[in-house]
Amino acid sequence: MKYQIRKIKENDNFKIKDVLISVMKEFGVPEKGTALADSELDDMFGSYQNPRSIYFVVIVGKQVLGGAGINVLKGENENICELQKMYFKPKIRKLGIGKKLIEKCLNFATTMGYKFCYIETMNNMKDAQNLYKKYKFIYINSPLGNTGHTSCPVWMLKKL
């Protein structure tokens, strides 16, 4: 399948919001205490305009079918970033796109001087957790920062 990974544009906002909401609902993500409640969903482009943040979208044809980003971890040391909102529509899963996207995100994080990368996820998102483990993310016992994602029970961290 032919696809493109590029930085988010303002006119991607509605399309990526649709992807994120539909995938989170597919996995039964609670509406409270998760990314489903994030105000960023309404302006993903605007939420990643800090020089130390980036959000990539996956394009197939003219459709936005996935994305992932790096941003400073709210409420934490400025040396810790968060891999955020990494979701893919079913038709682009298991094609190696997740690997390419996580590598782009981690390379960006390293370039920006972050020392650690943090992830929050759900118990049933096993494929995502397996991918994170391949990139040397380890499980930690409690959440970091102040993301507001009190319903996310899985926390992982990687030294960059």
C-alpha angles and dihedrals in degrees: 000000000000114000141159130217114206142152115279118266126206092251089058092068099095093040097051092043088056091050094048095047095045094049094045090050090047088059094044095247110179116249093228125060095015140084087277087076096046116122088214090076089078094054111020091159092054092045092062101049095103107110090238094053135074138174123201126199128203113227126196111182101322095326126106103221104166149351150181137193149189123229137159111277106252114240095013142097111295089242091071121079130183128228100224141195098354103172135145134194111244095254093065099043122111093022097106093256091120090058092051092047096047090049091052090048095047092046089052091048091051092047090052091055100251113154099197137028121209131199134189120196145154128270094242095053092091098150090055092048091050090052091050091050090054087059092052099258109153129203116255127198101236140022124269129216128002106288096145089232096129092153094060106099099183122074126180135180135194129194108227 
